[in-house]
Amino acid sequence: MKRIILLCIGLLGWASAAWAAYPQDAVDKTRVIKLLKADRFADLDALFSRLQDGYEQGNVDELTVMYAFRAFADPDPELQAHLGKWEKQSPDSFAMHEALGDYHQRLGWMARGGAENISRQQASGMVNHFKVAEQEYAQALALRPKLIPAYIGLIRIYNGLGQEALQKQMMLKALLLADPASYLIHYQYLFSLQPKWGGSFAAMADYLKEKVRPYESQNPMLKSLEGFPHYVRADELY
């Protein structure tokens, strides 16, 4: 019975967080991919510049920008050729670098697979794609230092590689340069503090207290993260 109660608490908290995290003005990802496959790179640059400019001016939510870039986290091998053309045509495009980062990060996770223990070949494939993604995210941030999706990508990569110091460094850099009240940054770092990733519930509690709660008045969505540890406990008991 206790497990059922904890599961219900966790799911309710997580449902609240998931609903809060859904962008209310989402970009059609199918349209983004159609533009890419049609080699309409100027239109893609214009779209993502408008979104990022809007975010930095306070007119577009960070979730909307993140959701739009997720279109490129697609393992479709056809995308690589078009991304390569975009790179040649617009080498200084922050959107192109972010897109390549998201594409290779996805391929890296696919190379790893979902098993707890992986082969050397799987690990090598993951690391190779992550190295490319890391370089692309770094270039994107050099062009747009407040690009939240690039910070998220780097935190995920360092989490997957077990590089806790770099992961924490990237989180602190994101909060300093981009937005200390970013829901996405706080969620991603809290996610990495789960026991299965080498963290602990004590570390999650400390992070909520020290880094999240001071900014809940600026971003009410952060309150939904209080339910995340309950979800993790419930998931472990299930």
SEMIMAR-57196 format. One line per field, with one value per atom (N, C-alpha, C): z, x, y; atom name; residue in three letters. Coordinates in steps of 0.2 Angstrom, whole numbers, plus 5000, padded with zeros to 4 digits. Atoms other than C-alpha are relative to their C-alpha. Layout:
BEGIN
z: (Z;...) .
x: (X;...) .
y: (Y;...) .
a: (CA;...) .
r: (Ala;...) .
This chain:
BEGIN
z: (5000;5000;5000;5000;5004;4993;5007;4987;4995;5004;4979;5001;4998;4989;4997;5002;4985;4992;5008;4966;4998;5002;4966;5001;4999;4974;4995;5005;4962;4994;5006;4947;5000;5000;4952;5000;5000;4955;4993;5006;4939;4994;5005;4929;5000;4999;4936;4996;5003;4930;4993;5007;4913;4997;5003;4910;5000;5000;4915;4995;5004;4904;4992;5007;4888;4997;5003;4877;4998;5002;4874;4993;5006;4858;4996;5002;4851;4992;5008;4833;4998;5004;4821;4998;5001;4821;4993;5007;4805;4995;5004;4797;5000;4999;4803;4996;5004;4795;4993;5007;4779;4997;5002;4778;4999;5001;4781;4994;5006;4768;4993;5006;4756;4999;5001;4759;5001;4999;4765;5006;4995;4776;5003;4998;4776;5004;4996;4782;5007;4993;4796;5004;4996;4802;5002;4999;4801;5006;4995;4811;5007;4994;4825;5003;4997;4826;5003;4997;4829;5006;4994;4842;5006;4995;4851;5002;4998;4850;5004;4996;4857;5007;4994;4871;5004;4997;4875;5002;4998;4875;5004;4995;4886;4997;5003;4873;4998;5002;4869;5006;4995;4882;4998;5001;4884;4997;5002;4881;4993;5007;4864;4996;5004;4858;5001;4999;4866;4995;5003;4858;4992;5007;4841;4997;5002;4841;5001;4999;4846;4993;5007;4828;4997;5003;4824;5004;4997;4837;4997;5004;4824;4997;5003;4819;4992;5007;4801;4996;5003;4791;4994;5006;4777;5003;4997;4789;4999;4999;4790;4993;5006;4771;5000;5000;4773;5005;4995;4789;4998;5003;4780;4995;5005;4766;5004;4996;4779;5003;4997;4788;4995;5005;4771;4998;5002;4767;5005;4994;4784;5006;4995;4794;5007;4994;4807;5003;4998;4810;5007;4994;4828;5000;5000;4824;4996;5003;4812;5005;4995;4826;5005;4995;4838;4997;5003;4826;4999;5001;4822;5007;4993;4841;5002;4998;4844;4996;5004;4829;5003;4998;4835;5007;4993;4853;5000;5001;4848;4997;5002;4838;5005;4994;4853;5005;4996;4864;4997;5003;4851;4999;5000;4849;5007;4993;4868;5001;4998;4869;5007;4993;4884;5005;4995;4893;5005;4994;4910;4998;5002;4904;4992;5007;4887;4997;5003;4875;4999;5002;4870;4994;5006;4853;5001;4998;4860;5003;4996;4872;4995;5005;4857;4996;5004;4846;5003;4996;4860;5000;4998;4864;4993;5007;4845;4998;5002;4842;5006;4995;4859;4999;5001;4855;4994;5005;4839;5002;4997;4848;5005;4996;4861;4997;5004;4848;4997;5003;4840;5005;4995;4856;5002;4998;4860;4995;5005;4844;5000;4999;4846;5005;4994;4863;4999;5002;4856;4996;5004;4845;5003;4997;4856;5008;4993;4875;5004;4996;4881;4997;5004;4870;5005;4995;4883;4998;5003;4872;5000;5000;4870;5007;4993;4889;5002;4999;4890;4997;5004;4877;5003;4997;4886;5006;4993;4903;4999;5002;4895;4998;5002;4887;5006;4994;4903;5005;4996;4912;4998;5003;4900;5001;5000;4901;5007;4993;4920;5002;4998;4920;5004;4996;4935;5001;4999;4937;4994;5006;4919;5000;5000;4921;5005;4995;4937;4997;5003;4928;4995;5006;4913;5003;4996;4925;5003;4997;4934;4995;5006;4918;4997;5003;4911;5005;4995;4927;5000;4999;4927;4993;5006;4908;4997;5003;4903;5004;4996;4916;5007;4993;4935;5002;4998;4935;4994;5005;4920;5002;4998;4922;4997;5003;4909;5003;4997;4916;5007;4993;4934;4999;5001;4928;4998;5003;4918;5005;4995;4932;5006;4995;4945;4997;5003;4933;5001;5000;4933;5007;4993;4952;5003;4998;4953;5002;4998;4962;4994;5005;4946;4996;5004;4938;5005;4995;4954;5005;4996;4963;5007;4994;4979;5001;4998;4986;5004;4996;4998;4996;5004;4984;4996;5003;4975;5005;4995;4991;5001;4999;4993;4994;5006;4975;5000;5000;4977;5005;4994;4993;4998;5001;4987;4993;5007;4968;4997;5003;4964;5004;4996;4978;5000;5000;4978;4994;5006;4961;4998;5001;4962;4999;5000;4964;4993;5007;4947;4995;5005;4938;5004;4997;4946;4998;5003;4935;5004;4996;4946;5006;4994;4960;4998;5002;4950;5001;4999;4952;5007;4993;4970;5000;5001;4964;4997;5003;4955;5004;4996;4969;5002;4998;4974;4994;5006;4956;5000;5000;4957;5005;4995;4973;4998;5002;4966;4995;5006;4950;5003;4997;4961;5003;4996;4971;4995;5005;4956;4998) .
x: (5004;5000;5004;4996;5014;5003;4997;5022;4995;5005;5005;4999;5001;5003;5006;4994;5021;5000;5000;5018;4995;5005;5002;5003;4997;5011;5005;4995;5025;4997;5003;5014;4997;5003;5004;5004;4995;5019;5003;4997;5027;4995;5005;5010;5000;5000;5010;5006;4994;5028;5000;5001;5025;4995;5005;5010;5003;4997;5019;5005;4995;5033;4998;5002;5023;4999;5001;5025;4993;5007;5009;5000;4999;5015;5005;4995;5024;5001;4999;5032;4999;5001;5027;5007;4994;5042;5000;5000;5036;5002;4998;5037;5008;4993;5055;5004;4997;5060;4999;5001;5052;5004;4995;5062;5007;4993;5078;5001;5000;5074;5000;5001;5070;5006;4994;5087;4998;5002;5078;5003;4996;5092;4999;5001;5088;4994;5007;5070;5001;4999;5077;5004;4997;5089;4996;5004;5076;4995;5004;5064;5003;4997;5076;5003;4998;5083;4994;5006;5066;4998;5001;5063;5005;4995;5079;5000;5001;5077;4995;5006;5060;5001;4999;5066;5004;4996;5080;4997;5003;5068;4994;5006;5055;4994;5007;5042;4999;5001;5045;5002;4998;5046;5005;4995;5061;4998;5003;5051;4998;5002;5045;5007;4994;5063;5003;4998;5068;4996;5004;5054;5001;4999;5057;5007;4994;5075;5000;5000;5070;4998;5001;5065;5006;4994;5083;5003;4998;5085;4996;5004;5079;5006;4995;5090;5000;5001;5084;5007;4994;5100;5000;5001;5093;5002;4999;5095;5007;4993;5114;5002;4997;5117;4997;5003;5105;5003;4997;5113;5007;4993;5130;5000;5001;5123;4999;5001;5117;5006;4994;5134;5004;4996;5143;4997;5003;5130;5000;5001;5129;5004;4995;5145;4999;5000;5141;4992;5007;5123;4999;5000;5120;4994;5005;5104;5003;4997;5114;5004;4995;5127;4995;5004;5113;4996;5003;5104;5005;4995;5120;5001;4999;5122;4995;5006;5105;5000;5000;5107;5005;4995;5123;4999;5001;5118;4995;5005;5103;5003;4996;5114;5005;4996;5125;4997;5005;5111;4998;5002;5106;5006;4995;5123;5002;4999;5124;4995;5006;5107;4998;5004;5096;5003;4998;5105;5005;4996;5114;5008;4993;5130;5001;4999;5136;5007;4994;5150;5005;4995;5166;4998;5003;5158;4995;5005;5143;5002;4997;5153;5004;4996;5164;4996;5004;5150;4997;5003;5142;5005;4995;5158;5001;4998;5162;4994;5006;5144;5000;5000;5145;5005;4994;5162;4998;5002;5154;4995;5005;5139;5003;4997;5149;5003;4997;5159;4995;5005;5143;4997;5003;5135;5004;4996;5150;5000;5000;5150;4994;5006;5132;5000;5000;5135;5004;4996;5149;4997;5004;5137;4994;5006;5122;5001;4999;5127;4994;5006;5109;4996;5004;5104;4999;5002;5096;5001;4999;5095;5007;4993;5114;5002;4998;5117;4997;5003;5104;5004;4996;5113;5006;4993;5130;4999;5001;5123;4998;5002;5115;5006;4994;5131;5005;4995;5142;4996;5003;5129;5001;5000;5129;5008;4993;5148;5003;4998;5149;5005;4996;5158;4997;5004;5150;5003;4997;5162;4998;5002;5159;4993;5007;5141;4998;5001;5140;5002;4997;5151;4995;5005;5139;4994;5006;5124;5001;4998;5132;5001;4999;5137;4993;5007;5119;4996;5003;5112;5002;4997;5124;4999;5000;5124;4993;5006;5107;4994;5006;5093;5001;4999;5095;4993;5007;5076;4998;5001;5077;4997;5003;5065;5003;4996;5074;5006;4993;5091;4999;5001;5085;4997;5002;5075;5005;4995;5089;5005;4994;5102;4997;5003;5089;4999;5001;5086;5007;4993;5105;5002;4999;5105;4997;5003;5095;5005;4995;5103;5003;4997;5104;5005;4995;5115;5006;4995;5126;4999;5002;5117;4996;5003;5106;4994;5006;5089;5002;4998;5099;5003;4997;5108;4994;5006;5091;4997;5003;5084;5004;4996;5099;5000;5001;5098;4994;5006;5080;5000;5000;5083;5005;4995;5098;5000;5000;5096;4993;5007;5077;4996;5005;5067;5001;4999;5075;4997;5002;5069;4992;5007;5051;4995;5004;5044;5001;4998;5052;4997;5003;5046;4996;5004;5031;5001;5000;5034;5005;4995;5049;4997;5003;5037;4998;5002;5032;5006;4994;5050;5000;5000;5046;4997;5003;5036;5005;4996;5051;5003;4997;5060;4995;5005;5043;4999;5000;5042;5005;4994;5059;5000;5001;5056;4995;5005;5040;5002;4998;5048;5005;4995;5062;4996;5004;5048;4996;5005;5037;5003) .
y: (4994;5000;5006;4994;5012;5001;4999;5009;5003;4997;5013;5007;4993;5029;5004;4996;5035;5001;4999;5031;5005;4995;5041;5007;4993;5056;5002;4999;5054;5002;4999;5053;5007;4994;5068;5006;4994;5079;5000;5000;5073;5003;4998;5076;5008;4993;5094;5003;4997;5097;4999;5001;5089;5005;4995;5100;5007;4994;5115;5001;4999;5111;5000;5000;5110;5007;4993;5125;5002;4998;5134;5003;4997;5142;4996;5004;5127;5001;5000;5127;4993;5006;5114;4997;5003;5102;4997;5003;5094;5006;4995;5111;5002;4999;5113;4995;5005;5097;5001;4999;5101;5006;4995;5117;4998;5002;5108;4996;5004;5095;5003;4996;5108;5005;4995;5117;5007;4993;5133;5002;4999;5137;5008;4993;5156;5001;5000;5153;4997;5003;5141;5005;4995;5155;5005;4995;5168;4998;5002;5157;4999;5001;5152;5007;4993;5170;5004;4997;5176;4997;5003;5164;5001;4998;5167;5007;4992;5186;5001;4999;5184;4998;5002;5174;5005;4995;5186;5007;4994;5200;4999;5002;5191;4999;5001;5188;4993;5007;5170;4996;5004;5156;4996;5004;5146;4993;5007;5130;5000;4999;5136;4999;5000;5138;4993;5007;5121;4995;5005;5112;5001;5000;5119;4997;5004;5113;4993;5007;5096;4996;5003;5093;4997;5003;5090;4994;5006;5076;4994;5005;5064;4996;5004;5049;4999;5001;5050;5002;4999;5048;5005;4995;5059;5007;4993;5074;5002;4999;5073;5004;4997;5078;5007;4993;5093;5005;4996;5099;5002;4998;5098;5005;4995;5109;5007;4994;5121;5003;4998;5121;5004;4996;5126;5006;4994;5139;5006;4995;5147;4998;5002;5143;5004;4996;5157;5000;5001;5151;4997;5003;5148;4994;5005;5138;4994;5006;5127;4996;5003;5123;4996;5003;5119;4994;5006;5108;4994;5005;5098;4997;5002;5097;4995;5004;5090;4993;5006;5078;4995;5005;5070;4998;5002;5070;4994;5005;5059;4994;5005;5048;4997;5003;5046;4996;5004;5040;4994;5006;5028;4995;5005;5021;4997;5003;5018;4995;5005;5009;5001;4999;5007;4996;5005;4993;5004;4997;4997;4999;5002;4988;5000;5000;4992;4998;5002;4986;5006;4995;4995;5004;4998;4997;5006;4996;5005;5007;4994;5017;5004;4996;5022;5004;4997;5026;5006;4994;5037;5005;4995;5046;5004;4996;5050;5005;4995;5058;5005;4995;5067;5005;4995;5075;5005;4995;5082;5004;4996;5088;5005;4995;5096;5006;4994;5106;5004;4996;5111;5005;4996;5117;5006;4994;5127;5005;4995;5136;5004;4997;5139;5006;4996;5147;5006;4995;5157;5006;4996;5165;5003;4998;5166;4998;5002;5165;4998;5002;5164;4995;5005;5149;4994;5005;5138;4993;5007;5122;4998;5002;5122;4998;5002;5122;4993;5007;5108;4994;5005;5098;4998;5001;5100;4996;5004;5095;4993;5007;5080;4995;5003;5075;4998;5001;5077;4995;5005;5067;4993;5007;5053;4997;5002;5053;4999;5000;5054;5005;4995;5070;5006;4996;5078;5007;4993;5093;5004;4996;5099;5001;4999;5096;5005;4994;5107;5006;4994;5120;5003;4997;5121;5002;4998;5122;5007;4993;5137;5005;4995;5145;5002;4998;5144;5004;4996;5151;5007;4994;5165;5004;4996;5170;5000;5000;5165;5002;4999;5164;4996;5003;5160;4997;5003;5156;4995;5005;5144;4994;5006;5130;4994;5006;5119;4999;5002;5121;4997;5003;5117;4993;5006;5103;4995;5005;5095;4998;5001;5097;4996;5004;5090;4993;5007;5075;4996;5003;5072;4998;5001;5071;4994;5006;5055;4995;5005;5041;4995;5005;5030;5004;4996;5044;5002;4999;5044;5006;4995;5057;4997;5002;5056;5004;4996;5062;5006;4994;5073;5005;4995;5081;5004;4997;5084;5005;4996;5091;5007;4994;5103;5004;4996;5109;5004;4996;5113;5006;4994;5123;5005;4995;5132;5004;4997;5135;5001;4999;5133;5004;4996;5140;5007;4993;5157;5004;4997;5160;4998;5002;5152;5006;4994;5170;5003;4997;5175;4995;5004;5159;4994;5004;5150;4992;5006;5135;4995;5004;5130;4996;5004;5125;4993;5007;5110;4995;5005;5103;4997;5003;5100;4993;5007;5084;4995;5005;5077;4995;5006;5068;4995;5005;5060;4995;5004;5054;4995;5004;5047;4994;5005;5038;4995;5004;5031;4995;5004;5025;4994;5005;5016;4994;5005;5007;4996;5003;5002;4993) .
a: (N;CA;C;N;CA;C;N;CA;C;N;CA;C;N;CA;C;N;CA;C;N;CA;C;N;CA;C;N;CA;C;N;CA;C;N;CA;C;N;CA;C;N;CA;C;N;CA;C;N;CA;C;N;CA;C;N;CA;C;N;CA;C;N;CA;C;N;CA;C;N;CA;C;N;CA;C;N;CA;C;N;CA;C;N;CA;C;N;CA;C;N;CA;C;N;CA;C;N;CA;C;N;CA;C;N;CA;C;N;CA;C;N;CA;C;N;CA;C;N;CA;C;N;CA;C;N;CA;C;N;CA;C;N;CA;C;N;CA;C;N;CA;C;N;CA;C;N;CA;C;N;CA;C;N;CA;C;N;CA;C;N;CA;C;N;CA;C;N;CA;C;N;CA;C;N;CA;C;N;CA;C;N;CA;C;N;CA;C;N;CA;C;N;CA;C;N;CA;C;N;CA;C;N;CA;C;N;CA;C;N;CA;C;N;CA;C;N;CA;C;N;CA;C;N;CA;C;N;CA;C;N;CA;C;N;CA;C;N;CA;C;N;CA;C;N;CA;C;N;CA;C;N;CA;C;N;CA;C;N;CA;C;N;CA;C;N;CA;C;N;CA;C;N;CA;C;N;CA;C;N;CA;C;N;CA;C;N;CA;C;N;CA;C;N;CA;C;N;CA;C;N;CA;C;N;CA;C;N;CA;C;N;CA;C;N;CA;C;N;CA;C;N;CA;C;N;CA;C;N;CA;C;N;CA;C;N;CA;C;N;CA;C;N;CA;C;N;CA;C;N;CA;C;N;CA;C;N;CA;C;N;CA;C;N;CA;C;N;CA;C;N;CA;C;N;CA;C;N;CA;C;N;CA;C;N;CA;C;N;CA;C;N;CA;C;N;CA;C;N;CA;C;N;CA;C;N;CA;C;N;CA;C;N;CA;C;N;CA;C;N;CA;C;N;CA;C;N;CA;C;N;CA;C;N;CA;C;N;CA;C;N;CA;C;N;CA;C;N;CA;C;N;CA;C;N;CA;C;N;CA;C;N;CA;C;N;CA;C;N;CA;C;N;CA;C;N;CA;C;N;CA;C;N;CA;C;N;CA;C;N;CA;C;N;CA;C;N;CA;C;N;CA;C;N;CA;C;N;CA;C;N;CA;C;N;CA;C;N;CA;C;N;CA;C;N;CA;C;N;CA;C;N;CA;C;N;CA;C;N;CA;C;N;CA;C;N;CA;C;N;CA;C;N;CA;C;N;CA;C;N;CA;C;N;CA;C;N;CA;C;N;CA;C;N;CA;C;N;CA;C;N;CA;C;N;CA;C;N;CA;C;N;CA;C;N;CA;C;N;CA;C;N;CA;C;N;CA;C;N;CA;C;N;CA;C;N;CA;C;N;CA;C;N;CA;C;N;CA;C;N;CA;C;N;CA;C;N;CA;C;N;CA;C;N;CA;C;N;CA;C;N;CA;C;N;CA;C;N;CA;C;N;CA;C;N;CA;C;N;CA;C;N;CA;C;N;CA;C;N;CA;C;N;CA;C;N;CA;C;N;CA;C;N;CA;C;N;CA;C;N;CA;C;N;CA;C;N;CA;C;N;CA;C;N;CA;C;N;CA;C;N;CA;C;N;CA;C;N;CA;C;N;CA;C;N;CA;C;N;CA;C;N;CA;C;N;CA;C;N;CA;C;N;CA;C;N;CA;C;N;CA;C;N;CA;C;N;CA;C;N;CA;C;N;CA;C;N;CA;C;N;CA;C;N;CA;C;N;CA;C;N;CA;C;N;CA;C;N;CA;C;N;CA;C;N;CA;C;N;CA;C;N;CA;C;N;CA;C;N;CA;C;N;CA;C;N;CA;C;N;CA;C) .
r: (Met;Met;Met;Lys;Lys;Lys;Arg;Arg;Arg;Ile;Ile;Ile;Ile;Ile;Ile;Leu;Leu;Leu;Leu;Leu;Leu;Cys;Cys;Cys;Ile;Ile;Ile;Gly;Gly;Gly;Leu;Leu;Leu;Leu;Leu;Leu;Gly;Gly;Gly;Trp;Trp;Trp;Ala;Ala;Ala;Ser;Ser;Ser;Ala;Ala;Ala;Ala;Ala;Ala;Trp;Trp;Trp;Ala;Ala;Ala;Ala;Ala;Ala;Tyr;Tyr;Tyr;Pro;Pro;Pro;Gln;Gln;Gln;Asp;Asp;Asp;Ala;Ala;Ala;Val;Val;Val;Asp;Asp;Asp;Lys;Lys;Lys;Thr;Thr;Thr;Arg;Arg;Arg;Val;Val;Val;Ile;Ile;Ile;Lys;Lys;Lys;Leu;Leu;Leu;Leu;Leu;Leu;Lys;Lys;Lys;Ala;Ala;Ala;Asp;Asp;Asp;Arg;Arg;Arg;Phe;Phe;Phe;Ala;Ala;Ala;Asp;Asp;Asp;Leu;Leu;Leu;Asp;Asp;Asp;Ala;Ala;Ala;Leu;Leu;Leu;Phe;Phe;Phe;Ser;Ser;Ser;Arg;Arg;Arg;Leu;Leu;Leu;Gln;Gln;Gln;Asp;Asp;Asp;Gly;Gly;Gly;Tyr;Tyr;Tyr;Glu;Glu;Glu;Gln;Gln;Gln;Gly;Gly;Gly;Asn;Asn;Asn;Val;Val;Val;Asp;Asp;Asp;Glu;Glu;Glu;Leu;Leu;Leu;Thr;Thr;Thr;Val;Val;Val;Met;Met;Met;Tyr;Tyr;Tyr;Ala;Ala;Ala;Phe;Phe;Phe;Arg;Arg;Arg;Ala;Ala;Ala;Phe;Phe;Phe;Ala;Ala;Ala;Asp;Asp;Asp;Pro;Pro;Pro;Asp;Asp;Asp;Pro;Pro;Pro;Glu;Glu;Glu;Leu;Leu;Leu;Gln;Gln;Gln;Ala;Ala;Ala;His;His;His;Leu;Leu;Leu;Gly;Gly;Gly;Lys;Lys;Lys;Trp;Trp;Trp;Glu;Glu;Glu;Lys;Lys;Lys;Gln;Gln;Gln;Ser;Ser;Ser;Pro;Pro;Pro;Asp;Asp;Asp;Ser;Ser;Ser;Phe;Phe;Phe;Ala;Ala;Ala;Met;Met;Met;His;His;His;Glu;Glu;Glu;Ala;Ala;Ala;Leu;Leu;Leu;Gly;Gly;Gly;Asp;Asp;Asp;Tyr;Tyr;Tyr;His;His;His;Gln;Gln;Gln;Arg;Arg;Arg;Leu;Leu;Leu;Gly;Gly;Gly;Trp;Trp;Trp;Met;Met;Met;Ala;Ala;Ala;Arg;Arg;Arg;Gly;Gly;Gly;Gly;Gly;Gly;Ala;Ala;Ala;Glu;Glu;Glu;Asn;Asn;Asn;Ile;Ile;Ile;Ser;Ser;Ser;Arg;Arg;Arg;Gln;Gln;Gln;Gln;Gln;Gln;Ala;Ala;Ala;Ser;Ser;Ser;Gly;Gly;Gly;Met;Met;Met;Val;Val;Val;Asn;Asn;Asn;His;His;His;Phe;Phe;Phe;Lys;Lys;Lys;Val;Val;Val;Ala;Ala;Ala;Glu;Glu;Glu;Gln;Gln;Gln;Glu;Glu;Glu;Tyr;Tyr;Tyr;Ala;Ala;Ala;Gln;Gln;Gln;Ala;Ala;Ala;Leu;Leu;Leu;Ala;Ala;Ala;Leu;Leu;Leu;Arg;Arg;Arg;Pro;Pro;Pro;Lys;Lys;Lys;Leu;Leu;Leu;Ile;Ile;Ile;Pro;Pro;Pro;Ala;Ala;Ala;Tyr;Tyr;Tyr;Ile;Ile;Ile;Gly;Gly;Gly;Leu;Leu;Leu;Ile;Ile;Ile;Arg;Arg;Arg;Ile;Ile;Ile;Tyr;Tyr;Tyr;Asn;Asn;Asn;Gly;Gly;Gly;Leu;Leu;Leu;Gly;Gly;Gly;Gln;Gln;Gln;Glu;Glu;Glu;Ala;Ala;Ala;Leu;Leu;Leu;Gln;Gln;Gln;Lys;Lys;Lys;Gln;Gln;Gln;Met;Met;Met;Met;Met;Met;Leu;Leu;Leu;Lys;Lys;Lys;Ala;Ala;Ala;Leu;Leu;Leu;Leu;Leu;Leu;Leu;Leu;Leu;Ala;Ala;Ala;Asp;Asp;Asp;Pro;Pro;Pro;Ala;Ala;Ala;Ser;Ser;Ser;Tyr;Tyr;Tyr;Leu;Leu;Leu;Ile;Ile;Ile;His;His;His;Tyr;Tyr;Tyr;Gln;Gln;Gln;Tyr;Tyr;Tyr;Leu;Leu;Leu;Phe;Phe;Phe;Ser;Ser;Ser;Leu;Leu;Leu;Gln;Gln;Gln;Pro;Pro;Pro;Lys;Lys;Lys;Trp;Trp;Trp;Gly;Gly;Gly;Gly;Gly;Gly;Ser;Ser;Ser;Phe;Phe;Phe;Ala;Ala;Ala;Ala;Ala;Ala;Met;Met;Met;Ala;Ala;Ala;Asp;Asp;Asp;Tyr;Tyr;Tyr;Leu;Leu;Leu;Lys;Lys;Lys;Glu;Glu;Glu;Lys;Lys;Lys;Val;Val;Val;Arg;Arg;Arg;Pro;Pro;Pro;Tyr;Tyr;Tyr;Glu;Glu;Glu;Ser;Ser;Ser;Gln;Gln;Gln;Asn;Asn;Asn;Pro;Pro;Pro;Met;Met;Met;Leu;Leu;Leu;Lys;Lys;Lys;Ser;Ser;Ser;Leu;Leu;Leu;Glu;Glu;Glu;Gly;Gly;Gly;Phe;Phe;Phe;Pro;Pro;Pro;His;His;His;Tyr;Tyr;Tyr;Val;Val;Val;Arg;Arg;Arg;Ala;Ala;Ala;Asp;Asp;Asp;Glu;Glu;Glu;Leu;Leu;Leu;Tyr;Tyr;Tyr) .
